[in-house]
């Protein structure tokens, strides 16, 4: 077989193995190693490339952003900052039709800026938001749909684990990727709020709920105590990167330190919780290191097979326009999103398309935002909508089925698709802060 044929078979084999339940790095690394061995008929070459991939991944300075931001997010989550932001947002929006849904979106957007995890957001707000909406007679599908939809903000608004993974695969600056995610993340949050208002105005039965008139307002001091710590942490991390005072790694270290200080003064961090945060950080960091290492050997395999160049020649020969290429890319992302998780999609698809993107003179930073937003739609779509599964496993209510979660998330997946096309049409939205 030719290298091209081996490369094509390897991509199909990787998707099949992942969908069959094989651990993603194992599928990527094993198939790529065997493919290189077959293409070059040289076991030693394949082994040396694997050693290089491991070394390059582990010794990369910017890899330190992963444990630092992961640790910061876990400390923030355990310190209860998400609940505080939600309480303030709920007070402000309670008198509006669908207001608690809007408050959930707003709180998720702020929480995303200090955690960077869709799974953490889905878990936290399923516990604090859904019961409150159910108590106020909101439609159960709307209640879980709002949490599912807004939880994806954690993967777009920096610091985001998916932006970090993309930056390694595409060899882009982590700091630039973080800055590029700010405006798209805010735009998506605003679009969600507008969609909730629209649904409350024109499809009130889907939203349900009742407006609370006797809301007890918090004092200015209480509002400040609940919001200032989070806002200060966001300012330290993103402000440090934006002003150039801190690199992404330094911002992660500063953010982790500030999060620990906040947890200490709030007396919300027990020694056991601190130890658990350290253990979880180690587990998550190791998992992502394996992902990046496997992606590195996979990229080398694709290069040896010549698949990216073959794809570039194929689209160039057909005189495909910019929008044709992007529509094909979005459709591919949506299809894979029904089968694979976001990290898998980024690791498999991005190395294939990078040479084409560069040949079309498109920004790799902008392309990263498009990739992450497109892949994140998969978190809300069956059969493998991870956020939906997290919500179902977290919620303690037999009245809400997995089907209800997926149906509730569907309008928000549609809103994400609209925002995705806006970001494609106007790249400046992703590049304005860089």
C-alpha positions in Angstrom: 0.0 0.0 0.0 1.1 3.6 -0.6 1.6 6.0 2.3 -1.5 7.9 1.3 -3.6 4.7 1.5 -2.0 3.8 4.9 -2.7 7.4 6.1 -6.4 7.2 5.1 -6.8 3.8 6.7 -5.2 5.0 9.9 -7.5 8.0 10.3 -10.6 5.8 9.8 -9.1 3.2 12.3 -8.5 6.0 14.9 -12.1 7.2 14.7 -13.4 3.6 14.9 -11.3 2.8 17.9 -12.2 5.9 19.8 -15.9 5.4 19.0 -15.5 1.8 20.2 -14.3 3.0 23.6 -10.5 2.9 23.3 -8.7 5.6 25.3 -8.0 8.5 22.9 -4.2 8.8 23.3 -3.9 5.0 23.0 -5.8 5.0 19.7 -3.9 7.9 18.3 -0.5 6.8 19.4 -0.8 3.1 18.6 -2.3 3.5 15.1 0.2 6.3 14.3 3.2 4.3 15.5 2.1 1.2 13.4 1.3 3.4 10.4 4.8 5.0 10.4 6.4 1.5 10.8 4.4 0.2 7.8 5.0 3.3 5.6 8.8 3.3 6.2 9.2 -0.4 7.0 11.5 0.8 9.8 10.7 0.0 13.4 13.6 2.1 14.7 12.3 5.2 12.9 8.8 4.8 14.3 10.3 4.3 17.8 12.5 7.4 17.5 9.6 9.6 16.3 7.6 8.4 19.3 10.5 9.3 21.6 10.8 12.8 20.0 7.0 13.3 20.4 7.1 12.5 24.1 10.1 14.7 24.7 8.7 17.7 22.7 5.4 17.5 24.6 6.8 17.1 28.1 9.6 19.7 27.8 7.4 22.4 26.2 7.5 25.5 28.5 4.0 26.5 27.7 2.7 23.1 28.8 2.9 24.5 32.4 -0.3 26.4 31.7 -2.3 23.2 31.9 -1.6 22.2 35.6 -1.6 25.9 36.7 -5.0 26.8 35.2 -6.5 23.4 36.1 -5.5 23.9 39.7 -6.8 27.4 39.7 -10.2 26.2 38.4 -10.5 23.4 40.9 -9.7 25.8 43.8 -12.3 28.3 42.5 -14.9 25.6 42.1 -14.4 24.2 45.6 -14.3 27.7 47.1 -18.0 28.2 46.0 -17.4 31.3 43.8 -19.8 29.8 41.2 -22.6 29.8 43.7 -22.0 33.3 44.8 -22.0 34.7 41.2 -25.2 32.8 40.5 -26.9 34.2 43.6 -26.1 37.8 42.5 -27.2 37.2 38.9 -30.4 35.6 40.0 -31.3 38.6 42.1 -30.8 40.9 39.1 -32.8 38.8 36.6 -35.5 37.2 38.7 -38.3 39.6 37.6 -37.7 39.0 33.9 -39.5 36.2 32.0 -36.9 33.5 31.8 -34.7 35.5 34.1 -33.2 32.6 36.0 -32.1 31.2 32.7 -30.5 34.5 31.8 -28.8 34.5 35.3 -27.5 31.0 34.7 -25.9 32.1 31.4 -24.4 35.2 33.0 -23.0 33.2 36.0 -21.7 30.5 33.7 -19.8 33.2 31.6 -18.2 34.6 34.7 -17.5 31.2 36.1 -15.9 30.1 32.8 -13.4 32.9 33.0 -11.9 31.3 36.1 -12.3 27.6 35.5 -12.1 26.9 31.7 -14.1 23.7 32.0 -17.5 22.9 30.5 -17.8 19.8 32.6 -17.2 21.8 35.9 -19.8 24.4 34.8 -22.4 21.8 33.9 -21.9 20.0 37.2 -22.0 23.1 39.4 -25.0 24.8 37.8 -27.0 21.6 37.5 -27.0 21.5 41.3 -27.7 25.2 41.9 -29.8 26.3 39.0 -32.0 23.5 37.9 -33.7 22.9 41.3 -34.4 26.6 41.6 -36.0 26.8 38.1 -38.0 23.7 38.8 -39.3 25.2 42.1 -40.5 28.2 40.1 -42.4 26.1 37.6 -40.0 26.4 34.7 -40.2 23.8 32.0 -37.8 21.0 32.8 -36.4 20.8 29.3 -35.7 24.6 29.3 -34.1 24.3 32.8 -31.6 21.6 31.8 -31.2 23.1 28.3 -30.0 26.4 29.7 -27.4 24.7 31.9 -26.2 22.5 29.0 -26.0 25.4 26.5 -24.3 27.8 28.8 -21.8 25.3 30.1 -20.0 25.2 26.8 -18.9 28.8 27.6 -16.2 27.2 29.7 -14.4 25.9 26.6 -14.5 29.2 24.8 -14.0 31.9 27.3 -10.4 31.7 28.5 -8.7 30.0 30.3 -9.9 27.1 28.2 -8.4 23.6 28.1 -9.5 23.2 24.5 -7.8 26.4 23.5 -4.6 25.2 25.2 -4.8 21.8 23.3 -5.4 23.6 20.0 -2.4 25.9 20.7 -0.1 22.9 21.1 -1.4 21.1 18.0 -1.2 24.3 15.8 1.9 25.6 17.5 0.3 28.9 18.4 0.7 31.1 21.5 -1.5 30.1 24.4 -1.8 33.8 25.4 -3.0 34.8 21.9 -5.5 32.0 21.9 -6.9 33.1 25.3 -7.3 36.7 24.1 -8.9 35.5 20.9 -11.6 33.6 22.9 -12.8 36.6 24.9 -15.0 38.4 22.4 -16.5 35.2 20.8 -17.3 33.9 24.3 -19.0 37.2 25.3 -20.8 37.2 22.0 -22.1 33.7 22.5 -23.3 34.6 26.1 -25.2 37.6 24.7 -26.7 35.5 22.0 -27.9 33.0 24.6 -29.5 35.7 26.7 -31.2 37.2 23.6 -32.4 33.7 22.6 -33.9 33.2 26.1 -35.7 36.5 25.9 -37.0 35.5 22.4 -38.3 32.2 23.7 -39.9 33.8 26.7 -41.6 36.3 24.4 -42.8 34.0 21.6 -42.7 30.4 23.1 -43.7 31.0 26.7 -44.9 27.4 27.2 -41.4 26.0 26.4 -39.8 28.4 29.0 -42.5 28.2 31.7 -41.8 29.8 35.1 -43.3 32.6 37.0 -42.0 36.1 37.6 -41.1 36.7 41.3 -42.2 40.1 42.5 -41.1 40.0 46.1 -37.4 39.6 45.5 -35.3 40.4 48.5 -32.4 42.6 47.3 -28.9 42.1 48.6 -27.0 44.9 50.2 -24.2 46.5 48.3 -21.7 45.0 50.8 -23.1 41.5 50.2 -23.0 41.9 46.5 -19.4 43.1 46.7 -18.4 40.2 48.9 -19.8 37.7 46.4 -18.5 39.3 43.2 -15.2 41.2 43.9 -13.1 38.1 44.6 -14.0 36.5 41.2 -13.7 39.8 39.3 -10.3 40.4 40.9 -9.1 36.9 39.9 -10.3 37.5 36.3 -8.5 40.9 36.2 -5.2 39.3 37.5 -5.3 36.5 34.9 -6.7 38.0 31.7 -5.6 41.6 32.6 -2.0 40.3 33.1 -2.0 38.6 29.7 -3.8 41.4 27.8 -1.4 44.1 29.1 1.6 42.0 28.4 2.8 42.0 32.1 2.4 38.3 32.4 2.9 35.4 30.0 0.2 32.7 30.0 2.3 30.5 32.3 2.9 33.4 34.7 -0.8 34.3 34.6 -1.7 30.7 35.5 0.7 30.8 38.4 -0.6 34.1 39.7 -4.2 33.0 39.3 -3.6 29.8 41.2 -2.0 31.8 44.0 -4.8 34.4 44.1 -7.4 31.6 44.1 -5.7 29.9 47.1 -5.6 33.3 49.0 -9.3 33.8 48.3 -10.2 30.3 49.5 -8.1 30.8 52.6 -9.8 34.1 53.6 -13.2 32.7 52.8 -12.4 29.6 55.0 -13.9 27.4 52.3 -10.9 25.2 51.7 -10.3 22.2 54.0 -7.0 20.4 54.0 -8.8 17.4 52.4 -10.3 19.5 49.7 -6.9 21.1 49.0 -5.3 17.6 48.7 -8.2 16.4 46.4 -7.6 19.5 44.2 -3.9 18.6 43.9 -4.8 15.0 43.0 -7.3 16.0 40.4 -4.8 18.5 38.9 -2.3 15.7 38.5 -4.9 13.3 36.9 -6.1 16.0 34.5 -2.6 17.1 33.6 -1.4 13.6 33.0 -4.4 12.9 30.7 -3.8 16.0 28.7 -0.1 15.3 28.4 -0.9 11.9 26.9 -3.3 13.5 24.5 -0.7 16.1 23.3 2.0 13.4 23.0 -0.3 11.2 21.0 -1.3 14.2 18.8 2.3 14.9 18.2 3.1 11.4 16.8 -0.2 11.5 14.9 0.8 14.8 13.2 4.2 13.3 12.2 2.4 10.3 10.7 0.1 12.5 8.7 3.1 14.4 7.4 4.9 11.3 6.3 1.7 10.0 4.6 1.3 13.3 2.8 -2.5 13.5 3.7 -2.6 17.3 4.5 -0.9 18.2 1.2 -3.1 15.8 -0.7 -6.2 17.4 0.8 -4.8 20.9 0.0 -4.2 19.8 -3.7 -7.7 18.3 -3.9 -9.5 21.4 -2.8 -7.2 23.7 -4.8 -7.8 21.6 -7.9 -11.5 21.9 -7.5 -11.2 25.7 -7.2 -13.1 25.7 -3.9 -14.0 29.1 -2.5 -13.4 30.2 1.1 -17.0 29.5 2.1 -17.0 26.1 0.4 -14.0 25.1 2.4 -15.5 26.4 5.6 -18.9 24.8 5.0 -17.2 21.5 4.5 -15.1 22.0 7.6 -18.2 22.9 9.7 -20.2 19.9 8.4 -17.3 17.6 9.2 -17.1 19.1 12.8 -20.8 18.7 13.3 -20.7 15.1 12.1 -17.8 14.1 14.3 -19.4 16.0 17.2 -22.1 13.4 17.2 -19.5 10.6 17.7 -16.5 12.1 19.4 -15.6 14.5 22.2 -14.1 17.9 21.6 -10.5 17.0 22.3 -10.6 14.0 19.9 -12.0 16.2 17.1 -9.3 18.8 17.5 -6.5 16.2 17.6 -7.8 14.3 14.6 -9.0 17.1 12.3 -6.8 20.1 12.9 -3.5 18.5 11.7 -5.3 17.6 8.4 -6.5 21.1 7.7 -3.6 23.2 9.0 -1.6 23.3 5.7 -4.8 24.2 3.8 -5.6 27.0 6.2 -2.1 28.4 5.8 -2.3 28.1 2.0 -5.5 30.1 2.0 -3.7 32.8 4.1 -6.1 32.4 7.0 -5.2 33.2 10.6 -4.5 30.0 12.6 -5.6 31.9 15.7 -9.0 32.6 14.1 -9.2 29.0 12.8 -8.6 27.8 16.4 -11.7 29.7 17.6 -13.8 28.4 14.7 -12.6 24.8 15.5 -13.3 25.0 19.2 -16.8 26.6 18.8 -17.7 24.1 16.0 -16.4 21.1 18.1 -18.3 22.4 21.2 -21.6 22.1 19.4 -21.0 18.4 19.7 -21.3 18.7 23.5 -25.0 19.4 23.0 -25.8 16.8 20.3 -26.7 13.1 20.6 -25.5 10.5 20.9 -22.3 11.7 22.7 -23.2 15.1 24.0 -20.9 15.0 27.1 -22.4 18.1 28.8 -25.8 16.5 28.5 -24.6 13.3 30.0 -22.9 15.2 32.9 -26.2 17.0 33.6 -28.2 13.8 33.6 -25.8 12.0 35.9 -25.6 15.0 38.3 -29.3 15.9 38.6 -31.3 14.1 41.2 -34.7 14.1 39.5 -36.3 11.1 37.9 -38.8 13.3 36.1 -36.0 14.5 33.7 -34.8 12.0 31.2 -31.7 12.2 29.0 -34.0 12.9 26.1 -35.3 16.0 27.9 -31.7 17.2 28.4 -30.9 16.8 24.7 -34.2 18.4 23.5 -33.7 21.3 25.9 -30.1 21.8 24.6 -31.2 21.8 21.0 -32.2 25.5 20.7 -28.8 26.5 22.2 -26.9 24.3 19.8 -28.7 26.2 17.0 -27.7 29.5 18.6 -24.1 28.3 18.7 -24.3 27.4 15.0 -25.5 31.0 14.1 -22.7 32.5 16.2 -20.2 30.2 14.5 -21.1 31.5 11.0 -20.9 35.1 12.4 -17.3 34.4 13.6 -16.5 32.9 10.2 -17.8 35.9 8.3 -16.1 38.4 10.6 -12.6 37.2 11.7 -12.0 40.5 13.4 -14.2 39.4 16.3 -11.6 36.8 17.1 -8.5 38.8 16.4 -9.4 42.3 17.7 -7.7 41.9 21.1 -4.4 40.4 19.7 
